Amino acid sequence: MSKVPSVKEIVQALMDEYHNVPGHWIVVKELRIGSGYSAGADRSIDLWALHCHPSKYHKSISYEIKRSRADFLRDVKVGHVKHRGALAYADEFYYVAPKGMIKEEDLPPWAGLIELREVVPGHWKPYRINVPLPNPRMRPSWGLIVSLLRRSGQILGG
């Protein structure tokens, strides 16, 4: 494995490949699970995508970006506890990492894997390697809604 893409490059690759149709997806970086600090509300999802159309069942996806194997192994060690909110509000949860950084056999059953490969210098393409088991998501909490609205940049006041 050579160069590790930046978080910005990873997000751009995911946007270009999976969320590139205007008006179809709401995508939020570093989305906090809630608006307070208790019960894990201060945790955040690296990248969260919500499909806007009811015909697609408002599908939601949580992405956890990993730029080192050690970081991934720390995640796996604590189990789903760290990602409880990301799992609660998503139909699918994916780890996203450069090719070869995460082994499929190391994945928990609730997580999928998307690998990034550098197709030309500085341009990365994601490849879905493994799809997670279906996840029964919860309805959004008021804390999540407040967090989304704060991130929108369109709210007057507050």
C-alpha positions as CSV (number, residue, x, y, z in Angstrom):
1,M,0.0,0.0,0.0
2,S,1.5,3.3,-1.0
3,K,-0.2,6.7,-0.4
4,V,-3.1,7.0,2.0
5,P,-5.8,9.4,0.7
6,S,-6.8,12.4,2.8
7,V,-10.3,12.4,4.4
8,K,-11.2,15.1,1.9
9,E,-10.2,12.8,-1.0
10,I,-12.1,9.9,0.5
11,V,-15.3,11.9,1.0
12,Q,-15.0,13.2,-2.6
13,A,-14.6,9.6,-4.0
14,L,-17.7,8.5,-2.1
15,M,-19.7,11.5,-3.3
16,D,-18.5,11.0,-6.9
17,E,-19.4,7.3,-6.9
18,Y,-22.5,6.9,-4.8
19,H,-24.1,10.2,-4.1
20,N,-23.6,12.3,-7.3
21,V,-27.2,12.8,-8.4
22,P,-28.3,16.3,-7.3
23,G,-31.5,16.2,-5.2
24,H,-31.3,12.5,-4.5
25,W,-29.2,12.4,-1.3
26,I,-28.6,14.5,1.7
27,V,-25.0,13.9,2.8
28,V,-23.5,15.2,6.0
29,K,-19.9,15.1,7.2
30,E,-19.2,14.7,10.9
31,L,-22.8,14.4,11.9
32,R,-23.3,14.3,15.7
33,I,-25.8,11.8,16.9
34,G,-27.5,14.2,19.2
35,S,-27.4,17.8,20.5
36,G,-26.2,17.1,24.1
37,Y,-23.3,15.2,25.7
38,S,-25.1,12.4,27.5
39,A,-25.7,8.8,26.4
40,G,-23.3,9.0,23.5
41,A,-25.0,12.1,21.9
42,D,-21.6,13.6,21.4
43,R,-20.4,10.8,19.1
44,S,-20.4,11.6,15.4
45,I,-20.7,9.7,12.1
46,D,-17.8,10.5,9.7
47,L,-20.2,10.6,6.7
48,W,-23.9,10.0,6.7
49,A,-26.1,9.8,3.6
50,L,-29.9,9.8,3.5
51,H,-31.8,9.2,0.2
52,C,-34.5,11.8,-0.3
53,H,-37.1,9.7,-2.1
54,P,-39.8,7.6,-0.4
55,S,-39.6,5.2,-3.3
56,K,-36.1,4.3,-2.0
57,Y,-37.4,4.0,1.5
58,H,-35.3,7.0,2.6
59,K,-32.3,4.6,2.7
60,S,-29.5,5.8,5.0
61,I,-25.9,4.9,5.1
62,S,-23.2,5.5,7.7
63,Y,-19.5,5.6,6.6
64,E,-16.6,5.3,9.1
65,I,-13.4,6.5,7.4
66,K,-10.2,4.7,8.4
67,R,-6.7,5.9,7.4
68,S,-4.8,3.4,9.5
69,R,-5.1,-0.2,10.4
70,A,-4.4,0.6,14.1
71,D,-7.4,2.9,14.2
72,F,-9.6,0.2,12.7
73,L,-8.4,-2.4,15.2
74,R,-9.1,0.0,18.1
75,D,-12.7,0.3,16.7
76,V,-13.2,-3.5,16.4
77,K,-11.8,-3.9,20.0
78,V,-14.6,-1.8,21.5
79,G,-17.2,-3.4,19.3
80,H,-20.4,-1.8,18.2
81,V,-20.5,0.5,21.3
82,K,-18.6,3.3,19.5
83,H,-20.9,3.1,16.5
84,R,-24.2,2.6,18.3
85,G,-25.6,5.9,16.9
86,A,-24.2,5.3,13.4
87,L,-25.9,1.9,13.4
88,A,-29.1,3.2,14.9
89,Y,-29.7,5.7,12.2
90,A,-28.5,3.8,9.1
91,D,-29.7,0.9,7.0
92,E,-26.1,0.1,6.2
93,F,-22.8,0.8,7.9
94,Y,-19.5,0.7,6.0
95,Y,-15.8,1.1,7.0
96,V,-14.0,2.9,4.2
97,A,-10.3,2.5,3.9
98,P,-7.5,2.2,1.3
99,K,-7.1,-1.1,-0.4
100,G,-5.5,-3.8,1.8
101,M,-5.8,-1.9,5.1
102,I,-8.8,-3.8,6.4
103,K,-9.2,-7.6,5.9
104,E,-12.7,-8.9,5.3
105,E,-12.3,-11.5,8.0
106,D,-11.7,-8.7,10.6
107,L,-15.0,-7.0,9.9
108,P,-17.9,-7.4,12.4
109,P,-21.0,-8.8,10.8
110,W,-22.9,-5.5,11.0
111,A,-20.2,-3.7,8.9
112,G,-19.5,-3.6,5.2
113,L,-16.2,-2.6,3.6
114,I,-15.5,-0.1,0.8
115,E,-11.9,0.0,-0.4
116,L,-10.3,2.9,-2.1
117,R,-8.0,2.4,-5.0
118,E,-5.9,5.2,-6.6
119,V,-6.9,5.0,-10.3
120,V,-4.6,8.0,-11.3
121,P,-2.4,10.0,-9.0
122,G,-4.7,11.9,-6.6
123,H,-7.9,10.4,-7.9
124,W,-9.5,7.6,-5.8
125,K,-12.3,5.2,-6.7
126,P,-14.3,3.3,-4.1
127,Y,-15.1,-0.4,-4.5
128,R,-17.8,-2.1,-2.4
129,I,-16.0,-5.2,-1.2
130,N,-18.5,-6.5,1.3
131,V,-22.1,-5.6,2.1
132,P,-23.2,-5.5,5.7
133,L,-26.1,-7.5,7.1
134,P,-29.3,-5.5,6.9
135,N,-29.7,-3.2,9.9
136,P,-33.0,-2.3,11.5
137,R,-32.6,1.5,11.9
138,M,-34.5,3.6,14.4
139,R,-36.6,6.6,13.7
140,P,-34.6,9.9,14.0
141,S,-34.5,11.3,17.5
142,W,-35.0,15.0,18.2
143,G,-31.3,15.2,19.1
144,L,-30.4,13.9,15.6
145,I,-32.8,16.3,14.0
146,V,-31.4,19.2,15.9
147,S,-27.9,18.1,14.9
148,L,-28.9,17.9,11.2
149,L,-30.5,21.4,11.3
150,R,-27.5,22.9,12.9
151,R,-25.3,21.4,10.1
152,S,-27.5,22.7,7.4
153,G,-26.4,26.3,7.5
154,Q,-29.9,27.5,6.5
155,I,-31.3,28.2,9.9
156,L,-31.9,31.8,11.0
157,G,-31.2,32.5,14.7
158,G,-30.0,30.0,17.2
